[in-house]
Amino acid sequence: MRYRAFDHRTGLRVSEYALGTANFGTGWGAGAEPDEARRIFDRFAEAGGHLPRQRRQLPRSPRRPAHR
């Protein structure tokens, strides 16, 4: 795994790849079950990754148009 500077002022370095976690869990009717999500995350960490990407905003409803 390669790393990059996240912020040049602090010297914080993060992995070049982030692990998207949008498909962790099955609350939306699809996605990885907890055991499978744990295996995916563990493999990412074993490869040197340490930047999971979480989405704080819920997806829009298909009936509600995007704001422009």
Distance bins in CASP14 RR format, pairs under 12 A and 6 or more apart:
PFRMAT RR
TARGET T0000
AUTHOR 0000-0000-0000
RMODE 2
METHOD distances of the structure
MODEL  1
1 13 0 0 0 0 0 1 0 0 0 0 0
1 14 0 0 0 0 0 1 0 0 0 0 0
1 15 1 0 1 0 0 0 0 0 0 0 0
1 16 1 0 0 1 0 0 0 0 0 0 0
1 17 1 0 0 1 0 0 0 0 0 0 0
1 18 0 0 0 0 0 1 0 0 0 0 0
1 19 0 0 0 0 0 1 0 0 0 0 0
1 43 0 0 0 0 0 1 0 0 0 0 0
1 44 0 0 0 0 1 0 0 0 0 0 0
1 45 0 0 0 0 1 0 0 0 0 0 0
1 46 0 0 0 0 1 0 0 0 0 0 0
1 47 1 0 1 0 0 0 0 0 0 0 0
1 48 1 0 1 0 0 0 0 0 0 0 0
1 49 1 0 1 0 0 0 0 0 0 0 0
1 50 0 0 0 0 1 0 0 0 0 0 0
1 51 0 0 0 0 1 0 0 0 0 0 0
2 13 0 0 0 0 1 0 0 0 0 0 0
2 14 0 0 0 0 0 1 0 0 0 0 0
2 15 1 0 0 1 0 0 0 0 0 0 0
2 16 1 0 1 0 0 0 0 0 0 0 0
2 17 0 0 0 0 1 0 0 0 0 0 0
2 47 0 0 0 0 0 1 0 0 0 0 0
2 48 0 0 0 0 1 0 0 0 0 0 0
2 49 0 0 0 0 0 1 0 0 0 0 0
3 11 0 0 0 0 0 1 0 0 0 0 0
3 12 0 0 0 0 1 0 0 0 0 0 0
3 13 1 0 1 0 0 0 0 0 0 0 0
3 14 1 0 0 1 0 0 0 0 0 0 0
3 15 1 0 1 0 0 0 0 0 0 0 0
3 16 1 0 0 1 0 0 0 0 0 0 0
3 17 0 0 0 0 0 1 0 0 0 0 0
3 48 0 0 0 0 1 0 0 0 0 0 0
3 49 0 0 0 0 1 0 0 0 0 0 0
3 50 0 0 0 0 1 0 0 0 0 0 0
3 51 0 0 0 0 1 0 0 0 0 0 0
4 11 0 0 0 0 0 1 0 0 0 0 0
4 12 0 0 0 0 1 0 0 0 0 0 0
4 13 1 0 0 1 0 0 0 0 0 0 0
4 14 1 0 0 1 0 0 0 0 0 0 0
4 15 0 0 0 0 1 0 0 0 0 0 0
4 16 1 0 1 0 0 0 0 0 0 0 0
4 17 0 0 0 0 0 1 0 0 0 0 0
4 18 0 0 0 0 0 1 0 0 0 0 0
4 49 0 0 0 0 0 1 0 0 0 0 0
4 51 0 0 0 0 1 0 0 0 0 0 0
5 11 1 0 1 0 0 0 0 0 0 0 0
5 12 1 0 0 1 0 0 0 0 0 0 0
5 13 1 0 1 0 0 0 0 0 0 0 0
5 14 0 0 0 0 1 0 0 0 0 0 0
5 15 0 0 0 0 0 1 0 0 0 0 0
5 16 0 0 0 0 0 1 0 0 0 0 0
6 12 1 0 1 0 0 0 0 0 0 0 0
6 13 1 0 0 1 0 0 0 0 0 0 0
6 14 1 0 1 0 0 0 0 0 0 0 0
6 15 0 0 0 0 1 0 0 0 0 0 0
6 16 0 0 0 0 0 1 0 0 0 0 0
6 18 0 0 0 0 0 1 0 0 0 0 0
6 50 0 0 0 0 0 1 0 0 0 0 0
6 51 0 0 0 0 1 0 0 0 0 0 0
7 13 0 0 0 0 1 0 0 0 0 0 0
7 14 0 0 0 0 1 0 0 0 0 0 0
12 50 0 0 0 0 0 1 0 0 0 0 0
12 51 0 0 0 0 0 1 0 0 0 0 0
13 48 0 0 0 0 0 1 0 0 0 0 0
13 49 0 0 0 0 0 1 0 0 0 0 0
13 50 0 0 0 0 1 0 0 0 0 0 0
13 51 0 0 0 0 0 1 0 0 0 0 0
14 48 0 0 0 0 0 1 0 0 0 0 0
14 49 0 0 0 0 1 0 0 0 0 0 0
14 50 1 0 0 1 0 0 0 0 0 0 0
14 51 1 0 1 0 0 0 0 0 0 0 0
14 52 0 0 0 0 0 1 0 0 0 0 0
14 53 0 0 0 0 0 1 0 0 0 0 0
15 44 0 0 0 0 1 0 0 0 0 0 0
15 45 0 0 0 0 1 0 0 0 0 0 0
15 47 0 0 0 0 1 0 0 0 0 0 0
15 48 1 0 0 1 0 0 0 0 0 0 0
15 49 1 1 0 0 0 0 0 0 0 0 0
15 50 1 0 1 0 0 0 0 0 0 0 0
15 51 1 0 1 0 0 0 0 0 0 0 0
15 52 0 0 0 0 0 1 0 0 0 0 0
15 53 0 0 0 0 0 1 0 0 0 0 0
16 47 0 0 0 0 0 1 0 0 0 0 0
16 48 0 0 0 0 0 1 0 0 0 0 0
16 49 0 0 0 0 1 0 0 0 0 0 0
16 50 0 0 0 0 0 1 0 0 0 0 0
16 51 0 0 0 0 1 0 0 0 0 0 0
17 44 0 0 0 0 1 0 0 0 0 0 0
17 45 0 0 0 0 0 1 0 0 0 0 0
17 47 0 0 0 0 1 0 0 0 0 0 0
17 48 0 0 0 0 1 0 0 0 0 0 0
17 49 1 0 0 1 0 0 0 0 0 0 0
17 50 0 0 0 0 0 1 0 0 0 0 0
17 51 1 0 0 1 0 0 0 0 0 0 0
17 52 0 0 0 0 0 1 0 0 0 0 0
17 53 0 0 0 0 1 0 0 0 0 0 0
18 44 0 0 0 0 1 0 0 0 0 0 0
18 49 0 0 0 0 1 0 0 0 0 0 0
18 50 0 0 0 0 1 0 0 0 0 0 0
18 51 1 0 1 0 0 0 0 0 0 0 0
18 52 1 0 0 1 0 0 0 0 0 0 0
18 53 1 0 1 0 0 0 0 0 0 0 0
18 54 0 0 0 0 1 0 0 0 0 0 0
18 55 0 0 0 0 0 1 0 0 0 0 0
19 32 0 0 0 0 0 1 0 0 0 0 0
19 37 0 0 0 0 0 1 0 0 0 0 0
19 40 1 0 0 1 0 0 0 0 0 0 0
19 41 1 0 0 1 0 0 0 0 0 0 0
19 42 0 0 0 0 0 1 0 0 0 0 0
19 43 0 0 0 0 1 0 0 0 0 0 0
19 44 1 0 1 0 0 0 0 0 0 0 0
19 45 0 0 0 0 1 0 0 0 0 0 0
19 46 0 0 0 0 0 1 0 0 0 0 0
19 47 0 0 0 0 1 0 0 0 0 0 0
19 48 0 0 0 0 0 1 0 0 0 0 0
19 49 1 0 0 1 0 0 0 0 0 0 0
19 50 0 0 0 0 1 0 0 0 0 0 0
19 51 1 0 0 1 0 0 0 0 0 0 0
19 52 1 0 1 0 0 0 0 0 0 0 0
19 53 1 0 0 1 0 0 0 0 0 0 0
19 54 0 0 0 0 1 0 0 0 0 0 0
20 31 0 0 0 0 0 1 0 0 0 0 0
20 32 0 0 0 0 0 1 0 0 0 0 0
20 37 0 0 0 0 0 1 0 0 0 0 0
20 40 0 0 0 0 1 0 0 0 0 0 0
20 41 0 0 0 0 1 0 0 0 0 0 0
20 44 0 0 0 0 1 0 0 0 0 0 0
20 49 0 0 0 0 0 1 0 0 0 0 0
20 51 0 0 0 0 1 0 0 0 0 0 0
20 52 1 0 0 1 0 0 0 0 0 0 0
20 53 1 0 1 0 0 0 0 0 0 0 0
20 54 1 0 0 1 0 0 0 0 0 0 0
20 55 0 0 0 0 1 0 0 0 0 0 0
21 31 0 0 0 0 0 1 0 0 0 0 0
21 32 0 0 0 0 1 0 0 0 0 0 0
21 37 1 0 0 1 0 0 0 0 0 0 0
21 38 0 0 0 0 0 1 0 0 0 0 0
21 40 0 0 0 0 1 0 0 0 0 0 0
21 41 0 0 0 0 1 0 0 0 0 0 0
21 44 0 0 0 0 1 0 0 0 0 0 0
21 51 0 0 0 0 0 1 0 0 0 0 0
21 52 1 0 1 0 0 0 0 0 0 0 0
21 53 1 0 0 1 0 0 0 0 0 0 0
21 54 1 0 1 0 0 0 0 0 0 0 0
21 55 1 0 0 1 0 0 0 0 0 0 0
21 56 0 0 0 0 0 1 0 0 0 0 0
22 28 0 0 0 0 1 0 0 0 0 0 0
22 30 0 0 0 0 0 1 0 0 0 0 0
22 31 0 0 0 0 1 0 0 0 0 0 0
22 32 0 0 0 0 0 1 0 0 0 0 0
22 37 0 0 0 0 0 1 0 0 0 0 0
22 52 0 0 0 0 0 1 0 0 0 0 0
22 53 0 0 0 0 1 0 0 0 0 0 0
22 54 0 0 0 0 1 0 0 0 0 0 0
22 55 1 0 1 0 0 0 0 0 0 0 0
22 56 0 0 0 0 0 1 0 0 0 0 0
22 57 0 0 0 0 0 1 0 0 0 0 0
22 58 0 0 0 0 0 1 0 0 0 0 0
22 59 0 0 0 0 1 0 0 0 0 0 0
23 29 0 0 0 0 0 1 0 0 0 0 0
23 30 1 0 0 1 0 0 0 0 0 0 0
23 31 1 0 1 0 0 0 0 0 0 0 0
23 32 1 0 1 0 0 0 0 0 0 0 0
23 33 0 0 0 0 0 1 0 0 0 0 0
23 36 0 0 0 0 1 0 0 0 0 0 0
23 37 0 0 0 0 1 0 0 0 0 0 0
23 40 0 0 0 0 1 0 0 0 0 0 0
23 41 0 0 0 0 0 1 0 0 0 0 0
23 53 0 0 0 0 0 1 0 0 0 0 0
23 54 0 0 0 0 0 1 0 0 0 0 0
23 55 0 0 0 0 0 1 0 0 0 0 0
23 59 0 0 0 0 0 1 0 0 0 0 0
24 30 0 0 0 0 0 1 0 0 0 0 0
24 31 1 0 0 1 0 0 0 0 0 0 0
24 32 1 0 1 0 0 0 0 0 0 0 0
24 33 0 0 0 0 1 0 0 0 0 0 0
24 34 0 0 0 0 1 0 0 0 0 0 0
24 35 0 0 0 0 0 1 0 0 0 0 0
24 36 0 0 0 0 1 0 0 0 0 0 0
24 37 1 0 1 0 0 0 0 0 0 0 0
24 38 0 0 0 0 1 0 0 0 0 0 0
24 39 0 0 0 0 0 1 0 0 0 0 0
24 40 1 0 0 1 0 0 0 0 0 0 0
24 41 1 0 0 1 0 0 0 0 0 0 0
24 44 0 0 0 0 0 1 0 0 0 0 0
24 52 0 0 0 0 1 0 0 0 0 0 0
24 53 0 0 0 0 0 1 0 0 0 0 0
24 54 0 0 0 0 1 0 0 0 0 0 0
24 55 0 0 0 0 0 1 0 0 0 0 0
25 31 1 0 1 0 0 0 0 0 0 0 0
25 32 1 0 1 0 0 0 0 0 0 0 0
25 33 1 0 0 1 0 0 0 0 0 0 0
25 34 1 0 0 1 0 0 0 0 0 0 0
25 35 0 0 0 0 0 1 0 0 0 0 0
25 36 0 0 0 0 1 0 0 0 0 0 0
25 37 1 0 0 1 0 0 0 0 0 0 0
25 38 0 0 0 0 0 1 0 0 0 0 0
25 40 0 0 0 0 0 1 0 0 0 0 0
25 41 0 0 0 0 0 1 0 0 0 0 0
26 32 1 0 0 1 0 0 0 0 0 0 0
26 33 1 0 0 1 0 0 0 0 0 0 0
26 34 0 0 0 0 1 0 0 0 0 0 0
26 35 0 0 0 0 0 1 0 0 0 0 0
26 36 0 0 0 0 1 0 0 0 0 0 0
26 37 0 0 0 0 1 0 0 0 0 0 0
27 33 0 0 0 0 0 1 0 0 0 0 0
27 34 0 0 0 0 0 1 0 0 0 0 0
27 37 0 0 0 0 0 1 0 0 0 0 0
27 58 0 0 0 0 0 1 0 0 0 0 0
27 59 0 0 0 0 0 1 0 0 0 0 0
28 55 0 0 0 0 0 1 0 0 0 0 0
28 58 0 0 0 0 1 0 0 0 0 0 0
28 59 1 0 0 1 0 0 0 0 0 0 0
28 61 0 0 0 0 0 1 0 0 0 0 0
28 62 0 0 0 0 0 1 0 0 0 0 0
31 37 0 0 0 0 1 0 0 0 0 0 0
31 40 0 0 0 0 0 1 0 0 0 0 0
32 38 0 0 0 0 1 0 0 0 0 0 0
32 39 0 0 0 0 1 0 0 0 0 0 0
32 40 1 0 0 1 0 0 0 0 0 0 0
32 41 0 0 0 0 1 0 0 0 0 0 0
33 39 0 0 0 0 1 0 0 0 0 0 0
33 40 0 0 0 0 0 1 0 0 0 0 0
34 40 0 0 0 0 0 1 0 0 0 0 0
34 41 0 0 0 0 0 1 0 0 0 0 0
35 41 0 0 0 0 0 1 0 0 0 0 0
35 42 0 0 0 0 0 1 0 0 0 0 0
36 42 0 0 0 0 0 1 0 0 0 0 0
36 43 0 0 0 0 0 1 0 0 0 0 0
37 43 0 0 0 0 0 1 0 0 0 0 0
37 44 0 0 0 0 0 1 0 0 0 0 0
37 52 0 0 0 0 0 1 0 0 0 0 0
38 44 0 0 0 0 0 1 0 0 0 0 0
38 45 0 0 0 0 0 1 0 0 0 0 0
39 45 0 0 0 0 0 1 0 0 0 0 0
39 46 0 0 0 0 0 1 0 0 0 0 0
40 46 0 0 0 0 0 1 0 0 0 0 0
40 47 0 0 0 0 0 1 0 0 0 0 0
40 49 0 0 0 0 0 1 0 0 0 0 0
40 52 0 0 0 0 0 1 0 0 0 0 0
41 47 0 0 0 0 0 1 0 0 0 0 0
41 48 0 0 0 0 0 1 0 0 0 0 0
41 49 0 0 0 0 1 0 0 0 0 0 0
41 50 0 0 0 0 0 1 0 0 0 0 0
41 51 0 0 0 0 0 1 0 0 0 0 0
41 52 1 0 0 1 0 0 0 0 0 0 0
41 53 0 0 0 0 0 1 0 0 0 0 0
41 54 0 0 0 0 0 1 0 0 0 0 0
42 48 0 0 0 0 0 1 0 0 0 0 0
42 49 0 0 0 0 0 1 0 0 0 0 0
42 52 0 0 0 0 0 1 0 0 0 0 0
43 49 0 0 0 0 1 0 0 0 0 0 0
44 50 0 0 0 0 1 0 0 0 0 0 0
44 51 0 0 0 0 1 0 0 0 0 0 0
44 52 1 0 0 1 0 0 0 0 0 0 0
44 53 0 0 0 0 0 1 0 0 0 0 0
45 51 0 0 0 0 0 1 0 0 0 0 0
45 52 0 0 0 0 1 0 0 0 0 0 0
57 66 0 0 0 0 0 1 0 0 0 0 0
57 67 0 0 0 0 0 1 0 0 0 0 0
58 64 0 0 0 0 0 1 0 0 0 0 0
59 66 0 0 0 0 0 1 0 0 0 0 0
60 66 1 0 0 1 0 0 0 0 0 0 0
60 67 0 0 0 0 1 0 0 0 0 0 0
END
